[in-house]
Amino acid sequence: MINTVVGSGTLVTFPVLVALGYPPVTATTSNAIGLAPGSVSGAIGYRHELRGHGRVLLSFLPASVLGAVVGTILLLSLPPDAFETIVPVLIVLALVLVLVQPKVSAWVTRRRQRRGAGDADGGSMSAKGAVGLVTLIFLIGIYGGYFTAAQGVMLMAVMGILMTLPLQTLNGIKNVLSAAVNIVAGTVYAFVAPISWPVVALLAVGSVVGGQLGAKIGRKLPPRVLRGVIVVVGTAAAVQLVVQQL
């Protein structure tokens, strides 16, 4: 439900898994697979906003998929200690992005009002801007394949800066790209990574049900409250991981 309303629900599920005693790498891989159905459900929910934008998606999806592959390779090839060392930093980064998301959204809205909505192919973005956007989407895919939290916030920020499509269309594109990253990462993890399948099953059911609740009920809840939950739980997770390393 938090993913539907404000994004970054991973900053709740990941700390819970770590608190229950799962190793950080197992928590990340199980989390990626378990939340993938919810990502797909969210993408399907925006199918109406995505009509006429197939070429945009086709131009972005390869970057997200390749980035996800690179991110999963990094997670699986680097020593587990390296991930445990860097994950508190990634959590703090994701928390900062969650906190600044309202300001980014407000800035993008003002930009829409000044410039107007672009055409179905992404507005009047230059070739240089298109290359830069695809590169950023690739880098965000790497981050998403390595540690999924707040990749949606990153995508909305870069697309909002470089594209002139309506916000709801950008949100739909963001959901599709995030779903692609989660599916690719989850597929790789399922074959070669440490996985807790009971956790995957519970997260899959919870993400699908929560996605539907978020679409119908969650938007009525104050986003500040949900962001507060994310910040509290995420901060506790970062502190716990740091203490474990001391």
MDAnalysis code that builds the backbone (N, CA, C; Angstrom):
import MDAnalysis as mda
import numpy as np

u = mda.Universe.empty(738, n_residues=246, atom_resindex=np.repeat(np.arange(246), 3), trajectory=True)
u.add_TopologyAttr("name", ["N", "CA", "C"] * 246)
u.add_TopologyAttr("resid", np.arange(1, 247))
u.add_TopologyAttr("resname", ["MET", "ILE", "ASN", "THR", "VAL", "VAL", "GLY", "SER", "GLY", "THR", "LEU", "VAL", "THR", "PHE", "PRO", "VAL", "LEU", "VAL", "ALA", "LEU", "GLY", "TYR", "PRO", "PRO", "VAL", "THR", "ALA", "THR", "THR", "SER", "ASN", "ALA", "ILE", "GLY", "LEU", "ALA", "PRO", "GLY", "SER", "VAL", "SER", "GLY", "ALA", "ILE", "GLY", "TYR", "ARG", "HIS", "GLU", "LEU", "ARG", "GLY", "HIS", "GLY", "ARG", "VAL", "LEU", "LEU", "SER", "PHE", "LEU", "PRO", "ALA", "SER", "VAL", "LEU", "GLY", "ALA", "VAL", "VAL", "GLY", "THR", "ILE", "LEU", "LEU", "LEU", "SER", "LEU", "PRO", "PRO", "ASP", "ALA", "PHE", "GLU", "THR", "ILE", "VAL", "PRO", "VAL", "LEU", "ILE", "VAL", "LEU", "ALA", "LEU", "VAL", "LEU", "VAL", "LEU", "VAL", "GLN", "PRO", "LYS", "VAL", "SER", "ALA", "TRP", "VAL", "THR", "ARG", "ARG", "ARG", "GLN", "ARG", "ARG", "GLY", "ALA", "GLY", "ASP", "ALA", "ASP", "GLY", "GLY", "SER", "MET", "SER", "ALA", "LYS", "GLY", "ALA", "VAL", "GLY", "LEU", "VAL", "THR", "LEU", "ILE", "PHE", "LEU", "ILE", "GLY", "ILE", "TYR", "GLY", "GLY", "TYR", "PHE", "THR", "ALA", "ALA", "GLN", "GLY", "VAL", "MET", "LEU", "MET", "ALA", "VAL", "MET", "GLY", "ILE", "LEU", "MET", "THR", "LEU", "PRO", "LEU", "GLN", "THR", "LEU", "ASN", "GLY", "ILE", "LYS", "ASN", "VAL", "LEU", "SER", "ALA", "ALA", "VAL", "ASN", "ILE", "VAL", "ALA", "GLY", "THR", "VAL", "TYR", "ALA", "PHE", "VAL", "ALA", "PRO", "ILE", "SER", "TRP", "PRO", "VAL", "VAL", "ALA", "LEU", "LEU", "ALA", "VAL", "GLY", "SER", "VAL", "VAL", "GLY", "GLY", "GLN", "LEU", "GLY", "ALA", "LYS", "ILE", "GLY", "ARG", "LYS", "LEU", "PRO", "PRO", "ARG", "VAL", "LEU", "ARG", "GLY", "VAL", "ILE", "VAL", "VAL", "VAL", "GLY", "THR", "ALA", "ALA", "ALA", "VAL", "GLN", "LEU", "VAL", "VAL", "GLN", "GLN", "LEU"])
u.atoms.positions = np.array([
    [0.828, -1.198, 0.000],
    [0.000, 0.000, 0.000],
    [0.865, 1.251, 0.000],
    [1.943, 1.226, 0.766],
    [2.870, 2.361, 0.788],
    [3.499, 2.553, -0.587],
    [3.831, 1.447, -1.260],
    [4.383, 1.560, -2.609],
    [3.416, 2.273, -3.537],
    [2.135, 1.986, -3.417],
    [1.144, 2.606, -4.284],
    [1.017, 4.095, -4.007],
    [1.083, 4.482, -2.735],
    [0.817, 5.869, -2.362],
    [2.053, 6.742, -2.494],
    [3.166, 6.319, -1.907],
    [4.362, 7.169, -1.911],
    [5.608, 6.455, -2.426],
    [5.534, 5.144, -2.640],
    [6.708, 4.396, -3.074],
    [7.612, 4.035, -1.912],
    [8.665, 3.265, -2.222],
    [9.698, 2.892, -1.239],
    [9.184, 1.981, -0.134],
    [8.217, 1.136, -0.442],
    [7.746, 0.172, 0.548],
    [8.823, -0.814, 0.964],
    [9.851, -0.971, 0.125],
    [10.977, -1.843, 0.468],
    [11.654, -1.393, 1.752],
    [11.603, -0.081, 2.029],
    [12.224, 0.415, 3.256],
    [11.456, 0.003, 4.505],
    [10.312, -0.654, 4.320],
    [9.594, -1.252, 5.446],
    [9.830, -2.764, 5.463],
    [9.639, -3.409, 4.306],
    [9.760, -4.870, 4.273],
    [11.186, -5.346, 4.514],
    [12.170, -4.667, 3.938],
    [13.566, -5.082, 4.130],
    [13.981, -5.029, 5.602],
    [13.758, -3.920, 6.310],
    [14.125, -3.899, 7.727],
    [13.407, -4.950, 8.560],
    [12.140, -5.231, 8.228],
    [11.408, -6.248, 8.977],
    [12.089, -7.608, 8.811],
    [12.493, -7.933, 7.583],
    [13.159, -9.211, 7.345],
    [14.492, -9.279, 8.084],
    [15.245, -8.185, 8.065],
    [16.522, -8.157, 8.783],
    [16.279, -8.311, 10.282],
    [15.252, -7.635, 10.791],
    [14.936, -7.728, 12.223],
    [14.519, -9.139, 12.612],
    [13.928, -9.881, 11.679],
    [13.518, -11.256, 11.957],
    [14.672, -12.240, 11.861],
    [15.880, -11.731, 11.516],
    [17.063, -12.579, 11.532],
    [17.552, -13.043, 10.183],
    [16.928, -12.593, 9.097],
    [17.399, -12.991, 7.769],
    [18.638, -12.185, 7.393],
    [19.655, -12.826, 6.795],
    [20.837, -12.086, 6.334],
    [20.421, -11.011, 5.331],
    [21.126, -9.877, 5.297],
    [20.739, -8.790, 4.385],
    [20.606, -9.202, 2.930],
    [21.520, -10.062, 2.437],
    [21.434, -10.469, 1.037],
    [20.170, -11.297, 0.803],
    [19.885, -12.230, 1.695],
    [18.667, -13.038, 1.571],
    [17.424, -12.172, 1.673],
    [17.463, -11.188, 2.565],
    [16.332, -10.270, 2.703],
    [16.104, -9.497, 1.406],
    [17.185, -9.055, 0.769],
    [17.070, -8.295, -0.471],
    [16.539, -9.153, -1.608],
    [17.102, -10.349, -1.787],
    [16.677, -11.202, -2.896],
    [15.234, -11.676, -2.715],
    [14.879, -12.092, -1.513],
    [13.512, -12.541, -1.251],
    [12.531, -11.387, -1.415],
    [12.953, -10.214, -0.984],
    [12.113, -9.029, -1.086],
    [11.846, -8.679, -2.555],
    [12.879, -8.758, -3.389],
    [12.735, -8.427, -4.805],
    [11.754, -9.368, -5.493],
    [11.848, -10.660, -5.205],
    [10.942, -11.627, -5.831],
    [9.524, -11.460, -5.289],
    [9.419, -11.312, -3.981],
    [8.099, -11.237, -3.370],
    [7.302, -10.006, -3.765],
    [7.990, -8.881, -4.006],
    [7.294, -7.647, -4.357],
    [7.064, -7.501, -5.860],
    [7.655, -8.383, -6.669],
    [7.482, -8.289, -8.120],
    [6.019, -8.361, -8.550],
    [5.196, -9.278, -7.986],
    [3.783, -9.294, -8.395],
    [3.072, -7.976, -8.120],
    [3.413, -7.331, -7.020],
    [2.806, -6.039, -6.730],
    [3.219, -4.986, -7.742],
    [4.478, -5.036, -8.195],
    [4.949, -4.096, -9.210],
    [4.197, -4.286, -10.522],
    [4.001, -5.548, -10.897],
    [3.257, -5.835, -12.127],
    [1.819, -5.347, -12.001],
    [1.218, -5.596, -10.832],
    [-0.158, -5.142, -10.608],
    [-0.263, -3.627, -10.732],
    [0.724, -2.918, -10.180],
    [0.716, -1.464, -10.285],
    [0.863, -0.988, -11.717],
    [1.707, -1.685, -12.487],
    [1.892, -1.313, -13.894],
    [0.605, -1.524, -14.684],
    [-0.069, -2.625, -14.424],
    [-1.339, -2.896, -15.117],
    [-2.384, -1.842, -14.751],
    [-2.339, -1.385, -13.514],
    [-3.299, -0.381, -13.080],
    [-3.186, 0.935, -13.830],
    [-2.040, 1.181, -14.442],
    [-1.827, 2.426, -15.190],
    [-1.877, 2.208, -16.703],
    [-2.509, 1.129, -17.133],
    [-2.518, 0.814, -18.564],
    [-3.218, 1.900, -19.390],
    [-4.234, 2.546, -18.816],
    [-4.942, 3.584, -19.567],
    [-4.056, 4.807, -19.803],
    [-3.264, 5.168, -18.793],
    [-2.370, 6.318, -18.935],
    [-1.230, 6.041, -19.910],
    [-0.958, 4.758, -20.162],
    [0.172, 4.391, -21.014],
    [-0.210, 4.216, -22.483],
    [-1.477, 4.313, -22.777],
    [-1.906, 4.154, -24.174],
    [-1.277, 5.236, -25.048],
    [-0.722, 4.814, -26.173],
    [-0.089, 5.752, -27.090],
    [1.363, 6.043, -26.776],
    [1.894, 5.416, -25.716],
    [3.272, 5.682, -25.309],
    [4.141, 4.433, -25.402],
    [3.742, 3.505, -26.267],
    [4.487, 2.266, -26.411],
    [5.914, 2.485, -26.870],
    [6.121, 3.451, -27.779],
    [7.476, 3.684, -28.279],
    [8.392, 4.217, -27.179],
    [7.840, 5.022, -26.292],
    [8.629, 5.526, -25.171],
    [9.073, 4.364, -24.277],
    [8.122, 3.475, -23.960],
    [8.449, 2.331, -23.116],
    [9.494, 1.431, -23.777],
    [9.323, 1.186, -25.069],
    [10.264, 0.313, -25.774],
    [11.669, 0.908, -25.810],
    [11.753, 2.238, -25.787],
    [13.072, 2.868, -25.807],
    [13.733, 2.859, -24.429],
    [12.925, 2.751, -23.361],
    [13.467, 2.781, -22.004],
    [13.682, 1.392, -21.406],
    [12.828, 0.430, -21.783],
    [12.873, -0.882, -21.149],
    [14.230, -1.578, -21.270],
    [14.889, -1.565, -22.437],
    [16.204, -2.226, -22.507],
    [17.205, -1.676, -21.497],
    [17.177, -0.358, -21.271],
    [18.109, 0.239, -20.300],
    [17.818, -0.270, -18.898],
    [16.537, -0.356, -18.529],
    [16.181, -0.857, -17.200],
    [16.553, -2.322, -17.044],
    [16.285, -3.114, -18.083],
    [16.580, -4.552, -18.018],
    [18.085, -4.795, -17.909],
    [18.861, -4.127, -18.751],
    [20.322, -4.294, -18.691],
    [20.871, -3.804, -17.357],
    [20.345, -2.694, -16.868],
    [20.782, -2.196, -15.575],
    [20.480, -3.184, -14.464],
    [19.283, -3.798, -14.513],
    [18.915, -4.786, -13.501],
    [19.860, -5.971, -13.528],
    [20.251, -6.416, -14.724],
    [21.189, -7.538, -14.842],
    [22.529, -7.177, -14.198],
    [23.031, -5.981, -14.497],
    [24.297, -5.544, -13.908],
    [24.187, -5.467, -12.387],
    [23.074, -4.926, -11.895],
    [22.883, -4.804, -10.453],
    [22.847, -6.150, -9.757],
    [22.174, -7.127, -10.369],
    [22.125, -8.453, -9.757],
    [23.501, -9.118, -9.770],
    [24.238, -8.904, -10.850],
    [25.599, -9.461, -10.915],
    [26.471, -8.877, -9.806],
    [26.346, -7.576, -9.584],
    [27.118, -6.943, -8.521],
    [26.745, -7.521, -7.161],
    [25.448, -7.693, -6.925],
    [25.004, -8.207, -5.628],
    [25.521, -9.625, -5.394],
    [25.499, -10.439, -6.446],
    [25.855, -11.840, -6.293],
    [27.359, -12.089, -6.371],
    [28.098, -11.183, -7.004],
    [29.537, -11.400, -7.175],
    [30.368, -10.775, -6.062],
    [29.870, -9.673, -5.494],
    [30.611, -9.045, -4.405],
    [30.413, -9.833, -3.115],
    [31.369, -9.799, -2.209],
    [31.224, -10.519, -0.939],
    [30.019, -9.999, -0.146],
    [29.332, -10.883, 0.575],
    [28.200, -10.444, 1.402],
    [28.568, -9.319, 2.368],
    [29.814, -9.335, 2.859],
    [30.243, -8.278, 3.778],
    [30.205, -6.911, 3.106],
    [30.489, -6.875, 1.799],
    [30.465, -5.603, 1.078],
    [29.051, -5.045, 1.041],
    [28.073, -5.920, 0.807],
    [26.685, -5.465, 0.776],
    [26.246, -4.990, 2.155],
    [26.615, -5.741, 3.186],
    [26.223, -5.370, 4.539],
    [26.853, -4.039, 4.942],
    [28.024, -3.730, 4.379],
    [28.676, -2.455, 4.689],
    [28.004, -1.292, 3.989],
    [27.612, -1.496, 2.731],
    [27.070, -0.384, 1.939],
    [25.568, -0.199, 2.123],
    [24.851, -1.236, 2.566],
    [23.399, -1.134, 2.617],
    [22.906, -0.034, 3.568],
    [23.567, 0.228, 4.726],
    [23.094, 1.373, 5.531],
    [23.178, 2.691, 4.771],
    [24.230, 2.847, 3.955],
    [24.359, 4.065, 3.145],
    [23.230, 4.140, 2.130],
    [22.895, 3.012, 1.494],
    [21.812, 2.988, 0.519],
    [20.473, 3.289, 1.176],
    [20.287, 2.788, 2.399],
    [19.043, 3.071, 3.120],
    [18.918, 4.561, 3.405],
    [20.009, 5.171, 3.869],
    [19.985, 6.609, 4.151],
    [19.698, 7.394, 2.871],
    [20.333, 6.998, 1.752],
    [20.080, 7.649, 0.471],
    [18.606, 7.540, 0.096],
    [18.047, 6.342, 0.237],
    [16.644, 6.141, -0.097],
    [15.730, 6.976, 0.813],
    [16.079, 7.067, 2.095],
    [15.276, 7.865, 3.024],
    [15.294, 9.342, 2.637],
    [16.468, 9.836, 2.239],
    [16.562, 11.230, 1.796],
    [15.671, 11.458, 0.581],
    [15.687, 10.500, -0.362],
    [14.854, 10.618, -1.556],
    [13.372, 10.617, -1.195],
    [12.992, 9.790, -0.229],
    [11.593, 9.767, 0.208],
    [11.197, 11.119, 0.795],
    [12.091, 11.722, 1.574],
    [11.786, 12.999, 2.210],
    [11.680, 14.133, 1.195],
    [12.528, 14.104, 0.157],
    [12.509, 15.207, -0.814],
    [11.507, 14.962, -1.938],
    [10.889, 13.781, -1.973],
    [9.961, 13.474, -3.061],
    [8.846, 14.514, -3.216],
    [8.209, 14.983, -2.128],
    [7.157, 15.989, -2.314],
    [7.659, 17.252, -2.996],
    [8.870, 17.680, -2.652],
    [9.423, 18.882, -3.282],
    [9.714, 18.635, -4.765],
    [10.214, 17.430, -5.075],
    [10.471, 17.092, -6.471],
    [9.168, 17.073, -7.262],
    [8.135, 16.455, -6.683],
    [6.837, 16.393, -7.351],
    [6.260, 17.781, -7.574],
    [6.394, 18.647, -6.568],
    [5.895, 20.009, -6.715],
    [6.645, 20.762, -7.798],
    [7.963, 20.551, -7.848],
    [8.763, 21.215, -8.874],
    [8.376, 20.735, -10.270],
    [8.160, 19.415, -10.401],
    [7.763, 18.868, -11.697],
    [6.398, 19.412, -12.113],
    [5.485, 19.530, -11.152],
    [4.162, 20.069, -11.464],
    [4.257, 21.501, -11.973],
    [5.074, 22.314, -11.320],
    [5.248, 23.698, -11.771],
    [5.863, 23.733, -13.168],
    [6.787, 22.824, -13.415],
    [7.409, 22.766, -14.735],
    [6.376, 22.395, -15.798],
    [5.464, 21.458, -15.472],
    [4.402, 21.093, -16.405],
    [3.540, 22.307, -16.752],
    [3.230, 23.092, -15.729],
    [2.365, 24.247, -15.943],
    [3.037, 25.301, -16.813],
    [4.360, 25.433, -16.662],
    [5.080, 26.424, -17.470],
    [5.246, 25.981, -18.914],
    [5.558, 24.710, -19.104],
    [5.910, 24.235, -20.451],
    [4.770, 23.545, -21.156],
    [3.786, 23.050, -20.398],
    [2.695, 22.309, -21.010],
    [3.092, 20.866, -21.249],
    [2.092, 20.005, -21.519],
    [2.354, 18.584, -21.750],
    [2.966, 18.388, -23.113],
    [3.889, 17.450, -23.204],
    [4.539, 17.152, -24.478],
    [3.725, 16.185, -25.299],
    [4.269, 15.759, -26.416],
    [3.559, 14.828, -27.271],
    [3.750, 13.404, -26.774],
    [3.216, 12.436, -27.514],
    [3.200, 11.046, -27.055],
    [4.577, 10.415, -27.011],
    [5.566, 11.061, -27.608],
    [6.893, 10.467, -27.641],
    [7.854, 11.130, -26.663],
    [7.325, 11.922, -25.739],
    [8.186, 12.467, -24.706],
    [8.461, 13.934, -24.863],
    [7.671, 14.651, -25.699],
    [7.829, 16.084, -25.801],
    [8.972, 16.461, -26.708],
    [9.499, 17.661, -26.498],
    [10.516, 18.199, -27.391],
    [11.931, 17.910, -26.903],
    [12.143, 16.782, -26.220],
    [13.453, 16.432, -25.689],
    [14.449, 16.254, -26.829],
    [15.627, 16.840, -26.687],
    [16.662, 16.748, -27.706],
    [17.280, 15.359, -27.707],
    [18.045, 15.076, -28.777],
    [18.734, 13.785, -28.865],
    [19.711, 13.610, -27.711],
    [20.413, 14.704, -27.358],
    [21.340, 14.653, -26.227],
    [20.600, 14.368, -24.932],
    [19.436, 14.993, -24.760],
    [18.641, 14.751, -23.564],
    [18.136, 13.321, -23.511],
    [17.756, 12.759, -24.686],
    [17.275, 11.380, -24.733],
    [18.370, 10.407, -24.325],
    [19.580, 10.639, -24.834],
    [20.712, 9.773, -24.474],
    [20.997, 9.882, -22.980],
    [20.967, 11.102, -22.466],
    [21.201, 11.287, -21.036],
    [20.151, 10.598, -20.191],
    [18.875, 10.664, -20.615],
    [17.800, 10.033, -19.856],
    [17.941, 8.519, -19.870],
    [18.225, 7.936, -21.028],
    [18.402, 6.485, -21.112],
    [19.581, 6.039, -20.241],
    [20.643, 6.829, -20.238],
    [21.800, 6.502, -19.396],
    [21.428, 6.517, -17.923],
    [20.679, 7.524, -17.510],
    [20.246, 7.605, -16.112],
    [19.318, 6.447, -15.747],
    [18.433, 6.076, -16.670],
    [17.534, 4.951, -16.419],
    [18.340, 3.663, -16.271],
    [19.392, 3.525, -17.066],
    [20.283, 2.363, -16.947],
    [20.944, 2.324, -15.574],
    [21.455, 3.469, -15.123],
    [22.112, 3.534, -13.812],
    [21.118, 3.242, -12.689],
    [19.897, 3.754, -12.824],
    [18.868, 3.479, -11.814],
    [18.510, 1.998, -11.830],
    [18.531, 1.373, -13.014],
    [18.296, -0.068, -13.097],
    [19.355, -0.849, -12.352],
    [20.616, -0.396, -12.444],
    [21.693, -1.047, -11.682],
    [21.395, -0.949, -10.183],
    [21.030, 0.263, -9.756],
    [20.691, 0.449, -8.341],
    [19.518, -0.452, -7.950],
    [18.494, -0.504, -8.814],
    [17.324, -1.316, -8.510],
    [17.631, -2.798, -8.450],
    [18.534, -3.278, -9.321],
    [18.914, -4.680, -9.284],
    [19.750, -5.025, -8.069],
    [20.456, -4.012, -7.542],
    [21.315, -4.229, -6.368],
    [20.545, -4.020, -5.072],
    [19.735, -2.967, -5.044],
    [18.962, -2.639, -3.836],
    [17.748, -1.831, -4.283],
    [16.570, -2.414, -4.209],
    [15.406, -1.893, -4.931],
    [14.802, -0.609, -4.356],
    [15.059, -0.297, -3.100],
    [14.332, 0.784, -2.434],
    [14.530, 2.129, -3.119],
    [13.425, 2.838, -3.353],
    [13.396, 4.221, -3.845],
    [13.795, 4.370, -5.310],
    [13.874, 3.263, -6.059],
    [14.183, 3.414, -7.472],
    [13.061, 4.153, -8.195],
    [11.810, 3.988, -7.719],
    [10.698, 4.705, -8.330],
    [10.818, 6.207, -8.152],
    [11.286, 6.631, -6.968],
    [11.492, 8.055, -6.722],
    [12.558, 8.605, -7.663],
    [13.633, 7.838, -7.850],
    [14.700, 8.263, -8.757],
    [14.187, 8.400, -10.185],
    [13.404, 7.406, -10.630],
    [12.881, 7.446, -11.992],
    [11.979, 8.656, -12.208],
    [11.106, 8.924, -11.249],
    [10.207, 10.067, -11.392],
    [10.991, 11.370, -11.425],
    [12.069, 11.435, -10.674],
    [12.861, 12.670, -10.639],
    [13.524, 12.931, -11.989],
    [14.201, 11.924, -12.542],
    [14.930, 12.155, -13.792],
    [13.973, 12.323, -14.969],
    [12.881, 11.554, -14.992],
    [11.929, 11.715, -16.089],
    [11.204, 13.047, -15.993],
    [10.922, 13.478, -14.763],
    [10.256, 14.759, -14.591],
    [11.116, 15.927, -15.041],
    [12.424, 15.784, -14.904],
    [13.341, 16.844, -15.311],
    [13.510, 16.883, -16.826],
    [13.606, 15.693, -17.454],
    [13.988, 15.628, -18.862],
    [12.824, 15.386, -19.825],
    [11.643, 15.075, -19.296],
    [10.494, 14.822, -20.170],
    [9.376, 15.811, -19.858],
    [8.420, 15.924, -20.792],
    [7.304, 16.859, -20.608],
    [5.958, 16.159, -20.708],
    [5.933, 14.867, -20.436],
    [4.678, 14.136, -20.425],
    [3.930, 14.421, -19.122],
    [2.592, 14.213, -19.111],
    [1.827, 14.412, -17.878],
    [2.326, 13.526, -16.742],
    [2.126, 13.973, -15.520],
    [2.643, 13.244, -14.361],
    [2.088, 11.832, -14.258],
    [0.794, 11.650, -14.538],
    [0.212, 10.320, -14.440],
    [0.825, 9.373, -15.466],
    [1.143, 9.891, -16.646],
    [1.814, 9.069, -17.654],
    [3.219, 8.697, -17.186],
    [3.934, 9.666, -16.622],
    [5.264, 9.378, -16.084],
    [5.188, 8.339, -14.973],
    [4.168, 8.418, -14.140],
    [4.015, 7.450, -13.060],
    [3.773, 6.053, -13.627],
    [2.989, 5.967, -14.717],
    [2.762, 4.683, -15.363],
    [4.040, 4.117, -15.941],
    [4.837, 4.969, -16.614],
    [6.123, 4.524, -17.156],
    [7.029, 4.056, -16.030],
    [7.038, 4.826, -14.946],
    [7.850, 4.453, -13.782],
    [7.464, 3.074, -13.255],
    [6.161, 2.788, -13.170],
    [5.703, 1.499, -12.670],
    [6.148, 0.361, -13.579],
    [6.091, 0.570, -14.893],
    [6.505, -0.473, -15.829],
    [8.010, -0.736, -15.707],
    [8.804, 0.331, -15.648],
    [10.254, 0.163, -15.547],
    [10.639, -0.497, -14.227],
    [9.992, -0.091, -13.143],
    [10.274, -0.715, -11.846],
    [9.894, -2.186, -11.855],
    [8.746, -2.495, -12.467],
    [8.320, -3.889, -12.559],
    [9.324, -4.706, -13.369],
    [9.830, -4.131, -14.456],
    [10.812, -4.841, -15.284],
    [12.070, -5.150, -14.488],
    [12.561, -4.166, -13.729],
    [13.759, -4.377, -12.913],
    [13.515, -5.468, -11.874],
    [12.366, -5.404, -11.204],
    [12.067, -6.397, -10.166],
    [11.929, -7.796, -10.754],
    [11.305, -7.902, -11.934],
    [11.128, -9.217, -12.558],
    [12.466, -9.804, -12.977],
    [13.304, -8.979, -13.613],
    [14.618, -9.463, -14.053],
    [15.461, -9.878, -12.847],
    [15.546, -8.987, -11.855],
    [16.332, -9.298, -10.666],
    [15.775, -10.532, -9.951],
    [14.448, -10.579, -9.816],
    [13.832, -11.709, -9.139],
    [14.069, -13.025, -9.852],
    [14.028, -13.000, -11.179],
    [14.268, -14.225, -11.957],
    [15.683, -14.736, -11.752],
    [16.644, -13.824, -11.801],
    [18.042, -14.228, -11.588],
    [18.224, -14.753, -10.172],
    [17.697, -14.020, -9.195],
    [17.846, -14.439, -7.805],
    [17.246, -15.825, -7.567],
    [16.116, -16.093, -8.229],
    [15.409, -17.354, -7.989],
    [16.269, -18.566, -8.319],
    [17.222, -18.407, -9.246],
    [18.044, -19.537, -9.678],
    [19.405, -19.604, -8.994],
    [19.967, -18.461, -8.630],
    [21.365, -18.488, -8.179],
    [21.606, -17.805, -6.839],
    [20.592, -17.277, -6.198],
    [20.806, -16.525, -4.960],
    [20.140, -17.220, -3.778],
    [20.604, -16.906, -2.570],
    [19.920, -17.443, -1.387],
    [18.535, -16.824, -1.249],
    [17.511, -17.678, -1.176],
    [16.120, -17.221, -1.163],
    [15.384, -17.903, -0.014],
    [14.475, -17.177, 0.625],
    [13.535, -17.779, 1.567],
    [12.167, -17.796, 0.887],
    [11.755, -18.956, 0.401],
    [10.508, -19.029, -0.371],
    [9.261, -18.771, 0.467],
    [9.214, -19.174, 1.743],
    [8.053, -18.763, 2.550],
    [7.918, -17.237, 2.641],
    [9.056, -16.539, 2.766],
    [9.021, -15.072, 2.784],
    [8.520, -14.543, 1.444],
    [9.006, -15.133, 0.357],
    [8.569, -14.707, -0.978],
    [7.061, -14.853, -1.113],
    [6.525, -15.997, -0.663],
    [5.086, -16.238, -0.790],
    [4.282, -15.218, 0.009],
    [4.711, -14.951, 1.236],
    [3.989, -13.985, 2.068],
    [4.052, -12.581, 1.480],
    [5.236, -12.196, 0.998],
    [5.381, -10.865, 0.401],
    [4.573, -10.741, -0.883],
    [4.517, -11.816, -1.672],
    [3.756, -11.775, -2.918],
    [2.280, -11.537, -2.639],
    [1.743, -12.278, -1.692],
    [0.330, -12.092, -1.342],
    [0.106, -10.696, -0.771],
    [0.988, -10.292, 0.134],
    [0.840, -8.979, 0.759],
    [0.963, -7.844, -0.241],
    [1.881, -7.977, -1.217],
    [2.086, -6.889, -2.172],
    [0.899, -6.735, -3.112],
    [0.302, -7.863, -3.513],
    [-0.860, -7.795, -4.406],
    [-2.064, -7.205, -3.668],
    [-2.328, -7.712, -2.463],
    [-3.450, -7.188, -1.684],
    [-3.213, -5.731, -1.313],
    [-1.977, -5.434, -0.875],
    [-1.663, -4.054, -0.505],
    [-1.762, -3.103, -1.679],
    [-1.382, -3.576, -2.874],
    [-1.496, -2.734, -4.056],
    [-2.942, -2.363, -4.347],
    [-3.840, -3.343, -4.205],
    [-5.249, -3.058, -4.436],
    [-5.808, -2.113, -3.361],
    [-5.406, -2.337, -2.108],
    [-5.855, -1.449, -1.031],
    [-5.313, -0.042, -1.229],
    [-4.061, 0.031, -1.666],
    [-3.469, 1.339, -1.888],
    [-4.198, 2.114, -2.957],
    [-4.612, 1.417, -4.031],
    [-5.318, 2.083, -5.116],
    [-6.691, 2.579, -4.680],
    [-7.343, 1.829, -3.772],
    [-8.717, 2.173, -3.388],
    [-8.798, 2.973, -2.095],
    [-7.916, 2.641, -1.146],
    [-8.010, 3.248, 0.184],
    [-6.786, 4.082, 0.520],
    [-5.623, 3.587, 0.129],
    [-4.368, 4.201, 0.565],
    [-4.228, 5.651, 0.190],
    [-4.762, 6.058, -0.972],
    [-4.626, 7.450, -1.398],
    [-5.396, 8.400, -0.496],
    [-6.308, 7.858, 0.325],
    [-7.056, 8.696, 1.258],
    [-6.263, 8.951, 2.539],
    [-5.206, 8.176, 2.751],
    [-4.384, 8.360, 3.942],
    [-3.384, 9.488, 3.714],
    [-3.031, 10.222, 4.763],
    [-2.056, 11.310, 4.616],
    [-0.691, 10.773, 4.197],
    [-0.156, 11.202, 3.062],
    [1.163, 10.731, 2.638],
    [2.249, 11.004, 3.668],
    [2.107, 12.096, 4.444],
    [3.125, 12.400, 5.448],
    [3.202, 11.308, 6.498],
    [2.051, 10.723, 6.835],
    [2.044, 9.650, 7.832],
    [2.807, 8.437, 7.301],
    [2.534, 8.082, 6.040],
    [3.197, 6.934, 5.455],
    [4.692, 7.183, 5.303],
    [5.053, 8.403, 4.915],
    [6.486, 8.730, 4.823],
    [7.130, 8.663, 6.206],
    [6.392, 9.069, 7.217],
    [6.914, 8.985, 8.581],
    [7.208, 7.554, 8.979],
    [6.310, 6.634, 8.597],
    [6.538, 5.216, 8.882],
    [7.809, 4.737, 8.191],
    [7.964, 5.124, 6.914],
    [9.147, 4.716, 6.153],
    [10.420, 5.224, 6.818],
    [10.424, 6.487, 7.212],
    [11.619, 7.097, 7.795],
    [11.974, 6.429, 9.116],
    [10.977, 6.178, 9.973],
    [11.234, 5.566, 11.282],
    [11.782, 4.158, 11.117],
    [11.102, 3.343, 10.299],
    [11.530, 1.962, 10.129],
    [12.876, 1.897, 9.412],
    [13.044, 2.708, 8.381],
    [14.310, 2.712, 7.646],
    [15.482, 3.150, 8.496],
    [15.272, 4.173, 9.312],
    [16.340, 4.648, 10.201],
    [16.716, 3.576, 11.210],
    [15.706, 2.904, 11.762],
    [15.969, 1.828, 12.719],
    [16.778, 0.709, 12.063],
    [16.455, 0.407, 10.793],
    [17.192, -0.644, 10.093],
    [18.648, -0.244, 9.879],
    [18.867, 1.005, 9.457],
    [20.242, 1.474, 9.233],
    [21.055, 1.407, 10.513],
    [20.457, 1.855, 11.618],
    [21.156, 1.829, 12.907],
    [21.455, 0.393, 13.325],
    [20.485, -0.485, 13.134],
    [20.672, -1.897, 13.519],
    [21.819, -2.516, 12.727],
    [21.864, -2.261, 11.422],
    [22.922, -2.826, 10.593],
    [24.299, -2.288, 10.977],
    [24.361, -1.007, 11.306],
    [25.637, -0.420, 11.714],
    [26.103, -1.013, 13.025],
    [25.173, -1.173, 13.973],
    [25.526, -1.734, 15.289],
    [26.027, -3.166, 15.122],
    [25.400, -3.934, 14.222],
    [25.813, -5.324, 14.013],
    [27.249, -5.423, 13.502],
    [27.691, -4.387, 12.792],
    [29.044, -4.412, 12.229],
    [30.102, -3.929, 13.221],
    [29.660, -3.303, 14.309],
    [30.607, -2.789, 15.298],
    [31.112, -3.896, 16.218],
])
